Amino acid sequence: MKKLSLIVLVFFIISCKQEGKPQYTLINGTVQNNTAETVFVRGNSFETRIQIGENGTFADTLRIKEDGFYDMYVGRERTGIYLEKGKNLSVNLNADEFDETLKYSGDLANINNFLAAKYLWNEKNLDFKEVFSMDEENFLKQLNNNQKKIDSLYTANKIFNDNFKNKLADEDKYSRAIMLENYKDAHRYYSGEQDFNVSSNFYDELKNINYNDTLSYRNSVAYQNLLDAHFTRLVNEEIFESGNNSQTVVYLKKVNEALPNGYAKDKIMSTYLQFGLKPDGSLDEAYNIYKNSSPNPENLAKITEHYNKLKTITEGSPSPTFNYENHKGGTTDLAALKGKYVYIDVWATWCGPCLREIPSLKEVEKDYQNKNVQFVSISIDEAKDYDKWKAMVTEKQLGGIQLMADNNWKSKFVEDYAIMGIPRFILIDTQGNIVSADAPRPSDPELRKTFDGLM
């Protein structure tokens, strides 16, 4: 009886110790010059939004499922942080100089100050155009040199946490692998060498990467990005060799064949389809591949809704219409342009890729000014940026018909075309029917081929 009582007592003590170990992380901070409503933390199958007070402060108890790396968003700015159960982290930053002012205190201060220094170093020193333009030998040397710089930052922060050290080693391995996966296509893009290829042993070091690690996929953003880069490379290789241009279909097939049914496969495919599902000839095939891949019912419902909307804007369908404010005064509607082909650029003043297309757009406008095509640009800027839009159109001497949508992303024309990212280009025929709901960009030589085929 005494022996039994002793066992019960020992069990009780162990249980008390287990129950006494905190299963949460405390986070708080201050954001100077704040304009965001919340701090958004996500990662490792966890996400939450923390309200930011009027004085710029925030605090919350995070019941994370796993120790590890998380993303922290303040407005449009993002940084990576490391969290552990039972630990606390304080964050201080200036929203006007986000990366430069991040400072951490608390149990996880050294680790997160190292991560802040690492991200800042990468931002200041990692020029992707320069690195990917290098020949293979110098590219690999540059990767090694960059890692040495990061290792010196790690040493300077005097981190003594084996759990973090092991996770960081995996993250660094995945980050290097991402660069290797992207090198060939990026080098072709930046160097202009469209037939460039890597040496036969270039990918040998990737042989120790498990591309079927569904647990790592749940716990590591870097690993998620690696799988995306890996499948994208395989797809581009097949398209380059075969000439098959159904990128979405090829991508879905490779993921479907490589991964077992479950969270990772469904997440990769459903995420890709949010932007990759196109209102073109591959629409039905792409949708059916996903539908037959044992998807999560909730994700299938979202993709099905998206698919049904795209079905209404396939080639030959009547185009959704608009009637928006014209920069020169009054309003302009689509019906007024009937009799001409209409090439529409949906953009915004804050969108970097949109602005990079402007020189090419001007060239196309100039070359086709005497053809039966009308160029229309529709800004989806918010109302607060109205004056910025007015000024930019004037300062950059933007041509064509310059319009501003009535409700930015929620404008009916934007929603009817299922636009989730910009720039987006649309081509409509002389009768107001859709030629392409996702037309080539001005910088894409395919646009001129399309125009020449129509006119």
C-alpha positions as CSV (number, residue, x, y, z in Angstrom):
1,M,0.0,0.0,0.0
2,K,2.9,2.3,0.9
3,K,4.5,1.4,-2.4
4,L,1.4,2.2,-4.3
5,S,1.0,5.5,-2.5
6,L,4.6,6.4,-3.4
7,I,4.0,5.7,-7.1
8,V,0.9,7.8,-7.0
9,L,2.8,10.6,-5.3
10,V,5.6,10.5,-7.8
11,F,3.1,10.5,-10.7
12,F,1.4,13.5,-9.0
13,I,4.6,15.4,-8.8
14,I,5.5,14.7,-12.4
15,S,2.0,15.7,-13.5
16,C,2.3,18.9,-11.5
17,K,5.6,19.7,-13.1
18,Q,4.1,19.1,-16.6
19,E,1.1,21.1,-15.9
20,G,3.2,23.9,-14.4
21,K,5.3,24.2,-17.6
22,P,3.9,27.1,-19.6
23,Q,2.4,26.1,-22.9
24,Y,2.2,29.6,-24.3
25,T,4.4,32.5,-25.4
26,L,4.1,36.0,-24.3
27,I,4.6,38.7,-26.9
28,N,4.3,42.5,-26.6
29,G,5.8,45.6,-28.2
30,T,5.6,49.1,-29.4
31,V,5.2,50.4,-33.0
32,Q,6.2,54.1,-33.5
33,N,4.5,56.0,-36.3
34,N,2.0,53.2,-36.6
35,T,-0.7,53.1,-39.3
36,A,-1.6,49.4,-39.1
37,E,-4.5,48.0,-37.1
38,T,-3.0,44.7,-36.1
39,V,0.2,42.7,-35.7
40,F,-0.3,39.4,-37.6
41,V,1.7,36.4,-36.5
42,R,1.6,33.1,-38.4
43,G,3.5,29.9,-39.0
44,N,3.6,26.2,-37.9
45,S,-0.2,25.8,-38.5
46,F,-0.8,28.8,-36.2
47,E,-2.0,32.4,-36.9
48,T,-3.4,35.2,-34.9
49,R,-4.0,39.0,-35.1
50,I,-3.1,41.2,-32.2
51,Q,-4.8,44.6,-32.0
52,I,-2.5,47.6,-31.9
53,G,-3.6,50.3,-29.5
54,E,-3.8,54.0,-30.2
55,N,-0.5,54.5,-28.5
56,G,1.1,51.9,-30.8
57,T,1.4,49.2,-28.2
58,F,0.3,45.6,-28.4
59,A,0.4,42.5,-26.2
60,D,-1.0,38.9,-26.3
61,T,-0.6,35.4,-25.1
62,L,0.2,33.1,-28.1
63,R,-0.7,29.4,-27.7
64,I,1.7,28.2,-30.4
65,K,1.8,24.5,-31.2
66,E,5.5,24.3,-32.1
67,D,8.7,26.1,-31.2
68,G,10.1,27.6,-34.3
69,F,10.1,30.3,-37.0
70,Y,7.1,32.5,-37.5
71,D,6.3,35.5,-39.8
72,M,5.3,38.7,-38.1
73,Y,3.4,41.4,-40.2
74,V,2.9,45.0,-39.3
75,G,0.8,46.4,-42.1
76,R,2.6,45.5,-45.4
77,E,5.9,45.0,-43.6
78,R,7.1,41.5,-42.7
79,T,9.9,40.0,-40.7
80,G,10.7,36.5,-39.4
81,I,10.8,35.8,-35.7
82,Y,11.5,32.8,-33.5
83,L,9.2,31.7,-30.7
84,E,9.3,29.1,-28.0
85,K,6.7,27.9,-25.5
86,G,7.2,29.3,-22.1
87,K,9.3,32.2,-23.3
88,N,8.6,35.9,-23.8
89,L,9.5,38.4,-26.5
90,S,9.3,42.2,-26.7
91,V,9.4,44.0,-30.0
92,N,10.1,47.7,-30.6
93,L,10.2,49.3,-34.1
94,N,9.5,52.4,-36.1
95,A,7.0,51.7,-38.9
96,D,8.8,54.3,-41.1
97,E,12.1,52.4,-41.0
98,F,10.9,48.9,-40.3
99,D,13.9,46.6,-40.8
100,E,16.4,49.2,-39.6
101,T,14.7,49.8,-36.2
102,L,13.7,46.3,-35.1
103,K,14.9,45.7,-31.6
104,Y,14.0,42.8,-29.3
105,S,14.2,42.2,-25.6
106,G,13.1,39.3,-23.3
107,D,14.0,35.6,-23.2
108,L,14.4,35.3,-26.9
109,A,16.1,38.7,-27.5
110,N,19.5,37.4,-28.7
111,I,18.0,35.0,-31.2
112,N,15.6,37.5,-32.7
113,N,18.1,40.4,-32.8
114,F,20.3,38.0,-34.8
115,L,17.4,37.3,-37.2
116,A,16.7,41.0,-37.6
117,A,20.4,41.6,-38.4
118,K,20.3,38.7,-40.8
119,Y,17.3,39.9,-42.7
120,L,18.7,43.5,-42.8
121,W,22.0,42.2,-44.1
122,N,20.3,40.2,-46.8
123,E,18.2,43.3,-47.8
124,K,21.3,45.5,-48.1
125,N,23.7,43.0,-49.6
126,L,21.8,40.4,-51.5
127,D,21.3,41.7,-55.0
128,F,19.5,38.9,-56.8
129,K,20.1,40.3,-60.2
130,E,23.8,40.5,-59.6
131,V,24.0,37.0,-57.9
132,F,21.9,35.2,-60.5
133,S,23.8,36.8,-63.4
134,M,27.0,35.2,-62.2
135,D,28.4,32.2,-63.9
136,E,28.0,28.9,-62.1
137,E,31.4,28.9,-60.3
138,N,31.1,32.4,-59.0
139,F,27.5,31.9,-58.1
140,L,28.4,29.1,-55.8
141,K,31.3,31.0,-54.3
142,Q,29.0,33.9,-53.6
143,L,26.6,31.6,-51.8
144,N,29.4,30.4,-49.6
145,N,30.7,33.9,-48.8
146,N,27.2,35.1,-47.9
147,Q,26.8,32.2,-45.5
148,K,30.1,33.1,-43.8
149,K,28.7,36.6,-43.2
150,I,25.6,35.2,-41.7
151,D,27.6,32.9,-39.5
152,S,29.6,35.8,-38.2
153,L,26.4,37.6,-37.2
154,Y,25.3,34.4,-35.4
155,T,28.5,34.3,-33.4
156,A,28.3,38.0,-32.6
157,N,24.9,37.6,-30.9
158,K,26.2,34.9,-28.5
159,I,23.3,32.5,-28.9
160,F,23.3,29.4,-26.7
161,N,20.1,27.6,-27.7
162,D,20.6,24.2,-29.3
163,N,16.9,24.0,-30.3
164,F,17.3,27.2,-32.3
165,K,20.7,26.2,-33.6
166,N,19.3,23.0,-35.1
167,K,16.3,24.7,-36.6
168,L,18.5,27.4,-38.1
169,A,20.8,24.8,-39.7
170,D,17.7,23.4,-41.5
171,E,16.5,26.8,-42.5
172,D,19.9,27.7,-43.9
173,K,20.0,24.4,-45.8
174,Y,16.6,25.1,-47.3
175,S,17.5,28.7,-48.2
176,R,20.6,27.6,-50.0
177,A,18.6,24.9,-51.8
178,I,16.1,27.5,-52.9
179,M,18.9,29.6,-54.5
180,L,20.1,26.5,-56.3
181,E,16.7,25.6,-57.5
182,N,16.1,29.1,-58.9
183,Y,19.5,29.6,-60.4
184,K,19.0,28.3,-63.9
185,D,15.8,30.1,-64.7
186,A,16.9,33.3,-63.0
187,H,20.2,33.3,-64.9
188,R,18.4,32.9,-68.1
189,Y,16.2,35.8,-67.2
190,Y,18.8,38.2,-66.0
191,S,21.6,37.3,-68.5
192,G,19.3,36.9,-71.5
193,E,20.9,33.6,-72.3
194,Q,17.7,31.6,-73.0
195,D,19.6,28.4,-73.8
196,F,21.8,28.5,-70.6
197,N,22.1,25.3,-68.7
198,V,23.9,24.2,-65.5
199,S,26.6,21.6,-65.3
200,S,25.6,17.9,-65.0
201,N,26.5,17.8,-61.3
202,F,25.0,21.2,-60.3
203,Y,22.1,19.7,-58.4
204,D,24.1,16.9,-56.7
205,E,24.0,18.6,-53.3
206,L,20.2,18.6,-53.5
207,K,20.2,14.8,-53.3
208,N,20.2,15.0,-49.5
209,I,17.0,17.1,-49.5
210,N,13.8,15.1,-48.7
211,Y,11.2,16.7,-51.0
212,N,8.6,14.5,-49.5
213,D,8.9,15.7,-45.8
214,T,5.3,16.6,-45.0
215,L,6.2,17.4,-41.3
216,S,8.8,19.9,-42.4
217,Y,6.2,21.4,-44.7
218,R,3.9,22.1,-41.7
219,N,6.7,23.6,-39.6
220,S,9.0,25.5,-42.0
221,V,8.2,28.4,-44.3
222,A,11.6,28.0,-45.9
223,Y,10.8,24.4,-46.7
224,Q,7.4,25.4,-48.1
225,N,9.2,27.9,-50.4
226,L,11.7,25.2,-51.3
227,L,9.1,22.8,-52.5
228,D,7.5,25.6,-54.6
229,A,10.9,26.4,-56.1
230,H,11.6,22.7,-56.7
231,F,8.3,22.0,-58.5
232,T,8.6,25.2,-60.5
233,R,12.0,24.2,-61.7
234,L,10.8,20.8,-62.8
235,V,7.8,22.3,-64.6
236,N,10.0,24.9,-66.4
237,E,12.4,22.1,-67.5
238,E,9.6,20.1,-68.9
239,I,8.0,23.1,-70.7
240,F,11.4,24.2,-72.0
241,E,12.1,20.7,-73.4
242,S,8.6,19.8,-74.7
243,G,7.2,23.2,-75.6
244,N,4.0,22.4,-73.6
245,N,2.7,25.8,-72.4
246,S,0.1,24.5,-69.9
247,Q,2.1,25.5,-66.9
248,T,-0.7,25.1,-64.4
249,V,-1.6,21.6,-65.6
250,V,2.0,20.4,-65.6
251,Y,2.6,21.9,-62.1
252,L,-0.5,20.2,-60.6
253,K,0.5,16.8,-62.2
254,K,4.0,16.9,-60.7
255,V,2.8,17.8,-57.2
256,N,0.0,15.2,-57.4
257,E,2.4,12.5,-58.4
258,A,5.2,13.4,-56.0
259,L,3.3,13.9,-52.7
260,P,0.9,11.7,-50.8
261,N,-2.6,12.8,-50.2
262,G,-2.9,15.1,-47.2
263,Y,-2.1,18.6,-45.9
264,A,1.1,19.4,-47.9
265,K,-0.2,18.3,-51.3
266,D,-3.5,20.1,-50.8
267,K,-1.9,23.3,-49.5
268,I,0.5,23.5,-52.4
269,M,-2.1,22.8,-55.0
270,S,-4.8,25.0,-53.6
271,T,-2.4,27.9,-52.9
272,Y,-1.1,27.6,-56.5
273,L,-4.6,27.6,-58.0
274,Q,-5.5,30.9,-56.3
275,F,-3.4,32.6,-58.9
276,G,-2.5,29.8,-61.3
277,L,-6.0,28.8,-62.3
278,K,-6.6,30.7,-65.5
279,P,-9.7,31.4,-67.7
280,D,-8.0,29.7,-70.7
281,G,-8.0,26.3,-72.5
282,S,-6.5,24.5,-69.5
283,L,-9.1,25.7,-67.0
284,D,-11.2,22.5,-66.9
285,E,-8.3,20.1,-66.9
286,A,-6.5,22.0,-64.1
287,Y,-9.7,22.1,-62.0
288,N,-10.3,18.4,-62.5
289,I,-6.8,17.4,-61.5
290,Y,-7.3,19.2,-58.2
291,K,-10.8,17.9,-57.7
292,N,-9.6,14.3,-58.0
293,S,-6.6,14.7,-55.7
294,S,-8.5,14.1,-52.4
295,P,-8.5,17.8,-51.5
296,N,-9.7,19.4,-48.3
297,P,-13.4,20.0,-48.7
298,E,-13.2,23.6,-47.5
299,N,-10.4,24.3,-50.0
300,L,-12.2,22.5,-52.8
301,A,-15.3,24.7,-52.2
302,K,-13.1,27.9,-52.5
303,I,-11.4,26.6,-55.6
304,T,-14.7,25.6,-57.1
305,E,-16.2,29.0,-56.5
306,H,-13.1,30.5,-58.2
307,Y,-13.4,28.1,-61.1
308,N,-17.1,28.9,-61.6
309,K,-16.3,32.6,-61.8
310,L,-13.5,32.0,-64.3
311,K,-15.8,30.0,-66.5
312,T,-17.7,33.2,-67.1
313,I,-14.7,35.1,-68.5
314,T,-13.3,32.6,-70.9
315,E,-12.5,33.5,-74.5
316,G,-15.6,34.6,-76.4
317,S,-17.7,35.5,-73.4
318,P,-19.2,39.0,-73.1
319,S,-16.8,41.1,-71.1
320,P,-17.8,42.6,-67.7
321,T,-18.2,46.4,-68.1
322,F,-17.0,49.5,-66.4
323,N,-17.9,53.2,-66.2
324,Y,-15.1,55.0,-64.3
325,E,-13.7,58.5,-63.8
326,N,-11.4,59.6,-66.6
327,H,-8.3,61.5,-65.7
328,K,-9.1,64.1,-68.3
329,G,-12.6,64.7,-66.9
330,G,-16.0,63.0,-66.9
331,T,-16.3,59.2,-67.1
332,T,-15.7,56.5,-69.7
333,D,-17.5,53.2,-70.1
334,L,-16.6,50.1,-72.1
335,A,-19.6,50.5,-74.4
336,A,-18.2,53.7,-75.7
337,L,-15.1,51.8,-77.0
338,K,-17.1,49.3,-79.1
339,G,-15.7,48.9,-82.6
340,K,-12.1,48.8,-81.3
341,Y,-10.0,46.2,-79.6
342,V,-9.5,47.2,-76.0
343,Y,-6.3,46.4,-74.1
344,I,-6.8,47.1,-70.4
345,D,-4.0,47.5,-67.8
346,V,-5.3,47.1,-64.2
347,W,-2.6,48.7,-62.0
348,A,-2.0,51.0,-58.9
349,T,0.6,53.7,-58.1
350,W,2.0,51.6,-55.3
351,C,2.6,48.5,-57.4
352,G,6.3,48.0,-58.4
353,P,5.7,45.4,-61.1
354,C,3.0,47.7,-62.6
355,L,5.4,50.6,-62.8
356,R,8.1,48.5,-64.4
357,E,5.7,47.7,-67.3
358,I,5.0,51.4,-68.1
359,P,8.0,51.9,-70.5
360,S,7.0,48.8,-72.4
361,L,3.4,49.8,-72.5
362,K,4.4,53.2,-73.9
363,E,6.4,51.5,-76.6
364,V,3.5,49.2,-77.6
365,E,1.1,52.2,-77.6
366,K,3.5,54.1,-79.9
367,D,3.9,51.2,-82.3
368,Y,0.1,50.5,-82.5
369,Q,-1.2,54.0,-82.4
370,N,-2.6,53.8,-85.9
371,K,-4.1,50.4,-85.4
372,N,-7.7,49.6,-84.3
373,V,-6.8,49.2,-80.6
374,Q,-7.6,51.4,-77.6
375,F,-5.3,51.3,-74.6
376,V,-7.0,51.7,-71.2
377,S,-5.4,51.9,-67.8
378,I,-7.6,51.3,-64.7
379,S,-6.1,52.3,-61.4
380,I,-7.3,50.5,-58.3
381,D,-5.7,52.9,-55.9
382,E,-7.6,53.6,-52.7
383,A,-9.5,56.9,-52.3
384,K,-6.7,58.3,-50.1
385,D,-4.3,58.0,-53.0
386,Y,-6.5,59.8,-55.5
387,D,-4.2,62.9,-55.7
388,K,-1.2,60.6,-56.1
389,W,-2.8,58.9,-59.0
390,K,-3.7,62.2,-60.6
391,A,-0.1,63.5,-60.2
392,M,1.5,60.3,-61.4
393,V,-0.5,60.1,-64.6
394,T,0.6,63.7,-65.4
395,E,4.2,63.4,-64.3
396,K,4.9,60.1,-66.2
397,Q,2.9,61.3,-69.2
398,L,0.9,58.1,-69.3
399,G,-1.0,57.6,-72.5
400,G,-4.2,55.9,-73.5
401,I,-7.4,56.4,-71.5
402,Q,-6.5,56.7,-67.8
403,L,-9.4,55.7,-65.4
404,M,-9.7,55.2,-61.7
405,A,-11.9,52.4,-60.4
406,D,-14.7,53.3,-58.0
407,N,-13.9,51.0,-55.1
408,N,-10.3,49.7,-55.6
409,W,-10.0,45.9,-55.2
410,K,-13.8,45.7,-54.6
411,S,-14.8,47.4,-57.7
412,K,-17.3,45.3,-59.7
413,F,-15.1,45.1,-62.8
414,V,-12.1,43.9,-60.7
415,E,-14.2,41.3,-58.9
416,D,-16.0,40.1,-62.1
417,Y,-12.5,39.4,-63.6
418,A,-11.5,37.6,-60.4
419,I,-8.4,39.8,-60.2
420,M,-6.3,38.9,-57.2
421,G,-2.9,40.3,-58.2
422,I,-1.7,43.2,-60.4
423,P,-0.6,44.2,-63.0
424,R,-3.3,42.4,-64.9
425,F,-3.9,42.8,-68.6
426,I,-7.2,42.1,-70.4
427,L,-7.9,42.1,-74.1
428,I,-11.4,42.6,-75.5
429,D,-12.5,42.4,-79.1
430,T,-14.4,44.9,-81.2
431,Q,-17.8,43.5,-80.1
432,G,-17.1,43.7,-76.4
433,N,-16.3,40.0,-76.1
434,I,-13.2,38.6,-74.3
435,V,-10.2,37.7,-76.3
436,S,-8.1,37.0,-73.1
437,A,-8.9,37.7,-69.5
438,D,-5.3,37.3,-68.7
439,A,-3.5,38.8,-71.7
440,P,0.3,39.0,-72.2
441,R,2.1,41.9,-70.5
442,P,3.5,44.8,-72.6
443,S,7.0,43.5,-72.0
444,D,6.1,40.0,-73.3
445,P,6.8,39.6,-77.1
446,E,3.6,37.4,-77.2
447,L,1.5,40.6,-76.9
448,R,2.7,41.9,-80.3
449,K,2.1,38.5,-81.9
450,T,-1.4,38.5,-80.5
451,F,-2.1,42.0,-81.8
452,D,-0.6,41.2,-85.2
453,G,-2.8,38.1,-85.4
454,L,-5.9,40.1,-84.7
455,M,-5.2,43.2,-86.8
